[in-house]
C-alpha cells in the first residue's frame, strides 16, 4: 500500500503517497475503495482546494484530523463523529487552504507531480467541475 493515482479528464496522471504512519486506517480504507470516479468542484471558502461531497462512504475513525493542511495533501471526511460538516467529503489541496471542519489527512502528491496538481486545480477553478478517476499506484 504505497499510494494511488488520479487520472484527469485529459488523461494526465498525478501520483500520491499515503501517510501510513499517521493515517493508517484511512489509507487502508481508501485503498480498498479503488478504483472509483467522482466529479470534483472548486472550493468556495477553503482556499486552493478541489473537492467532492459525494465521496465513497468510509465508516472509520477520525485520525490525523485537522483543518490545517499543506499544499498537495488529500483529506477525507469520515462518517463519524456525526457533528462533522465534512462527512462523506473528499478534498485535494493544490495550494494554500484551511478546511471548514476536521478531515482525515491521509496522503500527499508526489513532489514531481505537484505542478500537474496545480494545473488541475486551476482548470477546475476557471472552467468548472471535472470528473477524475482514482486507481491503485502500481
N, CA and C atoms as a LAMMPS dump frame, in Angstrom:
ITEM: TIMESTEP
0
ITEM: NUMBER OF ATOMS
414
ITEM: BOX BOUNDS ff ff ff
-5.0000000000000000e+02 5.0000000000000000e+02
-5.0000000000000000e+02 5.0000000000000000e+02
-5.0000000000000000e+02 5.0000000000000000e+02
ITEM: ATOMS id mol type element x y z
1 1 1 N 0.843 -1.183 0
2 1 2 C 0 0 0
3 1 3 C 0.886 1.243 0
4 2 1 N 1.287 1.671 -1.172
5 2 2 C 2.16 2.828 -1.298
6 2 3 C 1.387 4.101 -1.565
7 3 1 N 0.444 4.032 -2.509
8 3 2 C -0.289 5.229 -2.871
9 3 3 C -1.312 4.961 -3.953
10 4 1 N -1.719 6.049 -4.601
11 4 2 C -2.734 5.956 -5.642
12 4 3 C -2.439 6.985 -6.72
13 5 1 N -3.13 6.837 -7.841
14 5 2 C -3.022 7.821 -8.912
15 5 3 C -4.393 8.453 -9.139
16 6 1 N -4.357 9.646 -9.642
17 6 2 C -5.546 10.363 -10.062
18 6 3 C -5.395 10.574 -11.559
19 7 1 N -6.411 10.206 -12.334
20 7 2 C -6.408 10.442 -13.779
21 7 3 C -7.386 11.565 -14.081
22 8 1 N -6.91 12.586 -14.781
23 8 2 C -7.752 13.718 -15.138
24 8 3 C -8.563 13.388 -16.392
25 9 1 N -9.491 14.264 -16.747
26 9 2 C -10.327 14.026 -17.933
27 9 3 C -9.511 14.072 -19.227
28 10 1 N -8.333 14.707 -19.193
29 10 2 C -7.472 14.72 -20.385
30 10 3 C -6.302 13.726 -20.232
31 11 1 N -6.529 12.691 -19.399
32 11 2 C -5.597 11.566 -19.222
33 11 3 C -4.238 11.909 -18.638
34 12 1 N -4.141 12.996 -17.892
35 12 2 C -2.928 13.276 -17.122
36 12 3 C -2.978 12.409 -15.867
37 13 1 N -1.825 11.926 -15.425
38 13 2 C -1.746 11.093 -14.234
39 13 3 C -0.967 11.841 -13.158
40 14 1 N -1.58 11.925 -11.972
41 14 2 C -0.968 12.587 -10.819
42 14 3 C -0.847 11.537 -9.715
43 15 1 N 0.35 11.379 -9.173
44 15 2 C 0.62 10.341 -8.175
45 15 3 C 0.598 10.899 -6.751
46 16 1 N 0.098 10.078 -5.84
47 16 2 C 0.012 10.435 -4.429
48 16 3 C 0.54 9.294 -3.581
49 17 1 N 1.13 9.63 -2.431
50 17 2 C 1.579 8.599 -1.49
51 17 3 C 0.766 8.715 -0.205
52 18 1 N 0.462 7.561 0.382
53 18 2 C -0.282 7.512 1.631
54 18 3 C 0.583 7.952 2.806
55 19 1 N -0.08 8.275 3.9
56 19 2 C 0.566 8.54 5.192
57 19 3 C 0.339 7.309 6.083
58 20 1 N 1.108 6.246 5.879
59 20 2 C 0.851 5.003 6.62
60 20 3 C 1.121 5.114 8.12
61 21 1 N 1.958 6.059 8.533
62 21 2 C 2.279 6.179 9.955
63 21 3 C 1.265 7.024 10.716
64 22 1 N 0.762 8.086 10.099
65 22 2 C -0.156 8.982 10.804
66 22 3 C -1.621 8.755 10.457
67 23 1 N -1.903 8.067 9.355
68 23 2 C -3.292 7.795 8.962
69 23 3 C -3.427 6.387 8.384
70 24 1 N -3.033 5.365 9.147
71 24 2 C -3.069 4.001 8.609
72 24 3 C -4.474 3.48 8.316
73 25 1 N -5.438 3.804 9.162
74 25 2 C -6.8 3.306 8.965
75 25 3 C -7.42 3.94 7.721
76 26 1 N -7.258 5.253 7.58
77 26 2 C -7.814 5.959 6.415
78 26 3 C -7.133 5.501 5.14
79 27 1 N -5.816 5.375 5.177
80 27 2 C -5.071 4.946 3.99
81 27 3 C -5.535 3.569 3.524
82 28 1 N -5.662 2.632 4.457
83 28 2 C -6.083 1.276 4.103
84 28 3 C -7.526 1.259 3.587
85 29 1 N -8.394 2.009 4.239
86 29 2 C -9.802 2.057 3.822
87 29 3 C -9.936 2.698 2.446
88 30 1 N -9.195 3.771 2.198
89 30 2 C -9.243 4.43 0.902
90 30 3 C -8.742 3.485 -0.19
91 31 1 N -7.646 2.795 0.082
92 31 2 C -7.088 1.85 -0.892
93 31 3 C -8.114 0.768 -1.255
94 32 1 N -8.935 0.38 -0.295
95 32 2 C -9.935 -0.661 -0.569
96 32 3 C -11.064 -0.161 -1.466
97 33 1 N -11.225 1.141 -1.608
98 33 2 C -12.268 1.723 -2.468
99 33 3 C -11.876 1.759 -3.948
100 34 1 N -10.588 1.68 -4.21
101 34 2 C -10.085 1.885 -5.574
102 34 3 C -10.438 0.724 -6.491
103 35 1 N -10.758 0.976 -7.738
104 35 2 C -10.842 2.28 -8.409
105 35 3 C -12.237 2.893 -8.255
106 36 1 N -12.312 4.219 -8.39
107 36 2 C -13.59 4.916 -8.434
108 36 3 C -13.415 6.256 -9.143
109 37 1 N -14.522 6.801 -9.616
110 37 2 C -14.53 8.093 -10.307
111 37 3 C -15.528 9.001 -9.609
112 38 1 N -15.147 10.254 -9.421
113 38 2 C -16.031 11.256 -8.846
114 38 3 C -15.816 12.593 -9.549
115 39 1 N -16.838 13.43 -9.506
116 39 2 C -16.743 14.775 -10.059
117 39 3 C -16.326 15.733 -8.95
118 40 1 N -15.286 16.508 -9.219
119 40 2 C -14.759 17.476 -8.259
120 40 3 C -15.084 18.892 -8.712
121 41 1 N -15.349 19.737 -7.728
122 41 2 C -15.583 21.16 -7.967
123 41 3 C -14.547 21.943 -7.176
124 42 1 N -14.497 23.248 -7.398
125 42 2 C -13.567 24.085 -6.64
126 42 3 C -14.225 24.567 -5.361
127 43 1 N -13.453 24.617 -4.309
128 43 2 C -13.961 25.109 -3.024
129 43 3 C -14.251 26.605 -3.108
130 44 1 N -15.202 27.056 -2.325
131 44 2 C -15.542 28.483 -2.304
132 44 3 C -14.755 29.248 -1.259
133 45 1 N -14.611 28.658 -0.06
134 45 2 C -14.011 29.418 1.03
135 45 3 C -12.761 28.796 1.636
136 46 1 N -12.464 27.564 1.315
137 46 2 C -11.339 26.904 1.993
138 46 3 C -10.008 27.047 1.266
139 47 1 N -9.949 27.845 0.217
140 47 2 C -8.676 28.115 -0.436
141 47 3 C -8.499 27.346 -1.724
142 48 1 N -7.259 27.011 -2.007
143 48 2 C -6.906 26.331 -3.253
144 48 3 C -7.14 24.832 -3.075
145 49 1 N -8.406 24.468 -3.195
146 49 2 C -8.831 23.095 -2.952
147 49 3 C -9.896 22.708 -3.97
148 50 1 N -9.802 21.467 -4.468
149 50 2 C -10.894 20.869 -5.229
150 50 3 C -11.483 19.804 -4.331
151 51 1 N -12.795 19.594 -4.437
152 51 2 C -13.442 18.681 -3.505
153 51 3 C -14.727 18.116 -4.083
154 52 1 N -15.202 17.069 -3.428
155 52 2 C -16.5 16.483 -3.743
156 52 3 C -17.217 16.182 -2.438
157 53 1 N -18.531 16.369 -2.445
158 53 2 C -19.331 15.984 -1.281
159 53 3 C -20.042 14.659 -1.558
160 54 1 N -19.55 13.953 -2.567
161 54 2 C -20.112 12.669 -2.957
162 54 3 C -19.021 11.592 -2.963
163 55 1 N -18.161 11.639 -1.964
164 55 2 C -17.088 10.645 -1.87
165 55 3 C -17.675 9.294 -1.451
166 56 1 N -16.994 8.205 -1.774
167 56 2 C -17.452 6.917 -1.254
168 56 3 C -17.453 6.973 0.277
169 57 1 N -18.396 6.32 0.901
170 57 2 C -18.509 6.354 2.364
171 57 3 C -17.394 5.556 3.027
172 58 1 N -16.833 6.143 4.069
173 58 2 C -15.839 5.456 4.89
174 58 3 C -16.28 5.534 6.341
175 59 1 N -16.723 4.418 6.886
176 59 2 C -17.132 4.36 8.288
177 59 3 C -15.912 3.982 9.119
178 60 1 N -15.042 4.976 9.319
179 60 2 C -13.77 4.762 10.008
180 60 3 C -13.614 5.806 11.113
181 61 1 N -12.566 5.652 11.875
182 61 2 C -12.276 6.6 12.951
183 61 3 C -11.757 7.911 12.373
184 62 1 N -11.816 8.94 13.189
185 62 2 C -11.187 10.199 12.829
186 62 3 C -9.732 10.094 13.286
187 63 1 N -8.794 10.284 12.334
188 63 2 C -7.371 10.191 12.663
189 63 3 C -6.605 11.229 11.849
190 64 1 N -5.517 11.707 12.412
191 64 2 C -4.71 12.739 11.758
192 64 3 C -5.626 13.841 11.218
193 65 1 N -6.621 14.196 12.007
194 65 2 C -7.659 15.127 11.576
195 65 3 C -7.286 16.569 11.941
196 66 1 N -7.51 17.456 10.985
197 66 2 C -7.228 18.866 11.198
198 66 3 C -7.919 19.684 10.124
199 67 1 N -8.02 20.977 10.35
200 67 2 C -8.466 21.902 9.307
201 67 3 C -7.263 22.496 8.589
202 68 1 N -6.087 22.296 9.164
203 68 2 C -4.856 22.853 8.604
204 68 3 C -4.157 21.816 7.735
205 69 1 N -3.942 22.151 6.478
206 69 2 C -3.301 21.237 5.535
207 69 3 C -2.12 21.926 4.878
208 70 1 N -1.31 21.114 4.251
209 70 2 C -0.211 21.617 3.428
210 70 3 C -0.608 21.461 1.964
211 71 1 N -0.073 22.308 1.081
212 71 2 C -0.363 22.136 -0.345
213 71 3 C -0.011 20.721 -0.799
214 72 1 N -0.933 20.118 -1.542
215 72 2 C -0.718 18.77 -2.06
216 72 3 C -1.337 17.677 -1.228
217 73 1 N -1.861 18.007 -0.045
218 73 2 C -2.434 16.971 0.811
219 73 3 C -3.871 16.641 0.409
220 74 1 N -4.238 15.396 0.738
221 74 2 C -5.569 14.875 0.43
222 74 3 C -6.274 14.602 1.754
223 75 1 N -7.547 15 1.817
224 75 2 C -8.324 14.826 3.039
225 75 3 C -9.611 14.062 2.744
226 76 1 N -10.096 13.365 3.772
227 76 2 C -11.329 12.595 3.649
228 76 3 C -12.131 12.79 4.923
229 77 1 N -13.423 13.055 4.779
230 77 2 C -14.303 13.215 5.929
231 77 3 C -14.977 11.911 6.283
232 78 1 N -14.588 11.282 7.409
233 78 2 C -15.244 10.039 7.807
234 78 3 C -16.691 10.308 8.211
235 79 1 N -17.49 9.256 8.272
236 79 2 C -18.904 9.405 8.618
237 79 3 C -19.117 9.826 10.074
238 80 1 N -18.15 9.542 10.93
239 80 2 C -18.263 9.906 12.347
240 80 3 C -17.065 10.734 12.77
241 81 1 N -17.193 11.624 13.714
242 81 2 C -18.388 11.889 14.506
243 81 3 C -19.474 12.573 13.68
244 82 1 N -20.715 12.357 14.084
245 82 2 C -21.862 12.85 13.325
246 82 3 C -21.879 14.369 13.184
247 83 1 N -21.268 15.085 14.079
248 83 2 C -21.276 16.546 14.025
249 83 3 C -20.367 17.101 12.914
250 84 1 N -19.557 16.261 12.336
251 84 2 C -18.597 16.715 11.338
252 84 3 C -19.299 17.204 10.076
253 85 1 N -18.987 18.428 9.671
254 85 2 C -19.572 19.035 8.466
255 85 3 C -18.993 18.432 7.187
256 86 1 N -17.909 17.706 7.331
257 86 2 C -17.197 17.195 6.153
258 86 3 C -17.432 15.703 5.923
259 87 1 N -18.405 15.112 6.626
260 87 2 C -18.696 13.688 6.42
261 87 3 C -18.986 13.424 4.95
262 88 1 N -18.374 12.359 4.447
263 88 2 C -18.58 11.929 3.062
264 88 3 C -18.022 12.911 2.028
265 89 1 N -17.098 13.768 2.458
266 89 2 C -16.438 14.711 1.546
267 89 3 C -14.982 14.298 1.364
268 90 1 N -14.438 14.64 0.216
269 90 2 C -13.021 14.411 -0.075
270 90 3 C -12.47 15.677 -0.706
271 91 1 N -11.294 16.095 -0.267
272 91 2 C -10.681 17.298 -0.806
273 91 3 C -9.224 17.083 -1.139
274 92 1 N -8.757 17.847 -2.129
275 92 2 C -7.35 17.816 -2.521
276 92 3 C -6.879 19.268 -2.58
277 93 1 N -5.921 19.598 -1.742
278 93 2 C -5.38 20.958 -1.7
279 93 3 C -4.229 21.071 -2.686
280 94 1 N -4.379 21.952 -3.669
281 94 2 C -3.299 22.159 -4.631
282 94 3 C -2.472 23.391 -4.278
283 95 1 N -2.875 24.087 -3.24
284 95 2 C -2.167 25.269 -2.745
285 95 3 C -2.581 25.521 -1.306
286 96 1 N -2.475 26.761 -0.882
287 96 2 C -2.806 27.13 0.49
288 96 3 C -4.306 26.993 0.739
289 97 1 N -4.65 26.591 1.953
290 97 2 C -6.052 26.479 2.296
291 97 3 C -6.244 26.069 3.738
292 98 1 N -7.506 26.121 4.151
293 98 2 C -7.893 25.721 5.502
294 98 3 C -9.31 25.177 5.414
295 99 1 N -9.518 23.976 5.917
296 99 2 C -10.818 23.34 5.845
297 99 3 C -11.864 23.973 6.742
298 100 1 N -13.123 23.647 6.472
299 100 2 C -14.231 24.15 7.274
300 100 3 C -14.416 23.349 8.555
301 101 1 N -13.997 22.099 8.556
302 101 2 C -14.092 21.214 9.713
303 101 3 C -13.003 20.157 9.548
304 102 1 N -12.722 19.459 10.606
305 102 2 C -11.649 18.464 10.565
306 102 3 C -11.939 17.353 9.563
307 103 1 N -10.918 17.001 8.821
308 103 2 C -10.922 15.845 7.924
309 103 3 C -9.672 15.034 8.209
310 104 1 N -9.703 13.77 7.837
311 104 2 C -8.534 12.914 7.963
312 104 3 C -7.554 13.248 6.836
313 105 1 N -6.375 13.682 7.2
314 105 2 C -5.33 13.974 6.217
315 105 3 C -4.551 12.67 6.037
316 106 1 N -4.597 12.108 4.807
317 106 2 C -4.067 10.744 4.666
318 106 3 C -3.106 10.54 3.502
319 107 1 N -2.869 11.538 2.675
320 107 2 C -1.971 11.354 1.53
321 107 3 C -1.46 12.708 1.05
322 108 1 N -0.429 12.651 0.211
323 108 2 C 0.141 13.871 -0.362
324 108 3 C 0.669 13.567 -1.758
325 109 1 N 0.566 14.555 -2.631
326 109 2 C 1.038 14.434 -4.005
327 109 3 C 2.558 14.237 -4.031
328 110 1 N 3.037 13.469 -4.978
329 110 2 C 4.485 13.344 -5.192
330 110 3 C 5.027 14.728 -5.544
331 111 1 N 6.187 15.065 -5.038
332 111 2 C 6.797 16.367 -5.346
333 111 3 C 6.894 16.606 -6.847
334 112 1 N 7.23 15.555 -7.595
335 112 2 C 7.406 15.683 -9.047
336 112 3 C 6.08 15.976 -9.768
337 113 1 N 4.961 15.69 -9.125
338 113 2 C 3.649 15.87 -9.755
339 113 3 C 2.883 17.075 -9.216
340 114 1 N 3.52 17.844 -8.365
341 114 2 C 2.847 18.987 -7.731
342 114 3 C 2.349 20.01 -8.756
343 115 1 N 3.126 20.259 -9.785
344 115 2 C 2.715 21.225 -10.812
345 115 3 C 1.507 20.719 -11.59
346 116 1 N 1.448 19.409 -11.86
347 116 2 C 0.276 18.831 -12.527
348 116 3 C -0.986 19.005 -11.678
349 117 1 N -0.842 18.86 -10.366
350 117 2 C -1.977 19.058 -9.468
351 117 3 C -2.426 20.514 -9.487
352 118 1 N -1.485 21.422 -9.514
353 118 2 C -1.824 22.849 -9.58
354 118 3 C -2.573 23.162 -10.879
355 119 1 N -2.136 22.591 -11.981
356 119 2 C -2.819 22.791 -13.275
357 119 3 C -4.251 22.263 -13.196
358 120 1 N -4.452 21.09 -12.584
359 120 2 C -5.792 20.539 -12.422
360 120 3 C -6.659 21.468 -11.576
361 121 1 N -6.131 21.905 -10.445
362 121 2 C -6.895 22.789 -9.566
363 121 3 C -7.3 24.077 -10.251
364 122 1 N -6.382 24.673 -10.984
365 122 2 C -6.69 25.925 -11.682
366 122 3 C -7.67 25.702 -12.828
367 123 1 N -7.609 24.542 -13.478
368 123 2 C -8.562 24.238 -14.548
369 123 3 C -9.975 24.109 -13.985
370 124 1 N -10.106 23.451 -12.843
371 124 2 C -11.422 23.318 -12.224
372 124 3 C -11.911 24.677 -11.743
373 125 1 N -11.029 25.492 -11.201
374 125 2 C -11.385 26.839 -10.745
375 125 3 C -11.89 27.691 -11.913
376 126 1 N -11.188 27.649 -13.028
377 126 2 C -11.521 28.527 -14.159
378 126 3 C -12.609 27.979 -15.071
379 127 1 N -12.712 26.651 -15.203
380 127 2 C -13.609 26.057 -16.199
381 127 3 C -14.727 25.205 -15.612
382 128 1 N -14.715 24.996 -14.309
383 128 2 C -15.787 24.242 -13.678
384 128 3 C -15.426 22.807 -13.372
385 129 1 N -16.422 22.071 -12.948
386 129 2 C -16.235 20.717 -12.444
387 129 3 C -15.546 19.801 -13.443
388 130 1 N -14.933 18.751 -12.868
389 130 2 C -14.247 17.771 -13.704
390 130 3 C -14.313 16.408 -13.02
391 131 1 N -14.614 15.388 -13.822
392 131 2 C -14.602 14.014 -13.294
393 131 3 C -13.158 13.524 -13.284
394 132 1 N -12.755 12.915 -12.171
395 132 2 C -11.421 12.342 -12.056
396 132 3 C -11.556 10.907 -11.557
397 133 1 N -10.611 10.073 -11.962
398 133 2 C -10.626 8.67 -11.587
399 133 3 C -9.432 8.388 -10.676
400 134 1 N -9.683 7.622 -9.637
401 134 2 C -8.649 7.211 -8.695
402 134 3 C -8.395 5.72 -8.881
403 135 1 N -7.103 5.365 -8.967
404 135 2 C -6.703 3.97 -9.13
405 135 3 C -5.493 3.677 -8.268
406 136 1 N -5.219 2.394 -8.065
407 136 2 C -4.048 1.997 -7.291
408 136 3 C -2.775 2.375 -8.03
409 137 1 N -1.779 2.786 -7.288
410 137 2 C -0.453 3.065 -7.835
411 137 3 C 0.271 1.726 -7.94
412 138 1 N 0.747 1.434 -9.147
413 138 2 C 1.471 0.158 -9.345
414 138 3 C 2.924 0.415 -9.669
